[in-house]
Amino acid sequence: MVSFEDRVKAMAVMAGGQSGDPASKHFKDQIEIYAEGRLRPIYFYPDELKGHIERRYQPG
């Protein structure tokens, strides 16, 4: 779900196993919210990302 207001706001949910790696801590971290039909926020802006990222991609 996406809302295009002054700032983009979005919510999502992914089925379990999306990482494809059963050893990943993210392999089943959303199964419960998926089963309950709940959504999680998607972060677009640096102020929203703070405290929610594990690493940054830096090409090159």
C-alpha positions in Angstrom: 0.0 0.0 0.0 1.5 3.4 -1.0 0.2 6.9 -0.2 1.8 9.7 -2.3 1.4 12.7 0.1 4.0 15.4 0.9 6.2 12.4 1.9 5.7 9.0 0.4 4.2 6.5 3.0 4.1 2.8 2.3 3.2 -0.4 4.2 3.9 -4.0 3.1 4.1 -7.6 4.2 6.1 -10.5 2.7 5.5 -14.2 3.0 8.0 -16.3 4.9 11.0 -17.8 3.1 11.5 -14.8 0.8 15.3 -14.8 1.5 15.6 -18.3 0.2 18.1 -19.1 3.0 16.6 -21.1 5.9 19.7 -20.1 8.0 19.0 -16.4 7.6 17.4 -14.6 10.6 15.0 -13.0 8.1 13.8 -16.3 6.6 10.8 -16.4 8.9 10.7 -13.0 10.6 7.5 -11.9 9.0 5.5 -15.1 9.0 3.4 -14.0 12.0 2.4 -10.6 10.6 1.7 -12.2 7.2 -0.6 -14.7 8.8 -2.4 -12.0 10.8 -2.7 -9.8 7.7 -0.8 -6.9 9.3 1.5 -4.6 7.4 4.9 -3.2 8.3 6.1 0.3 7.4 8.5 0.8 4.4 11.1 3.4 5.1 12.1 5.8 2.2 13.8 8.7 3.9 17.1 8.9 5.9 15.3 10.1 9.1 13.0 7.0 8.9 15.8 4.6 8.2 17.7 5.6 11.3 17.6 2.6 13.8 16.1 0.3 11.2 19.0 -0.7 9.0 21.6 -3.4 9.4 24.0 -2.3 6.7 24.2 0.2 3.7 25.0 -0.8 0.2 27.8 1.3 -1.3 28.4 0.5 -5.0 31.9 0.5 -6.4 
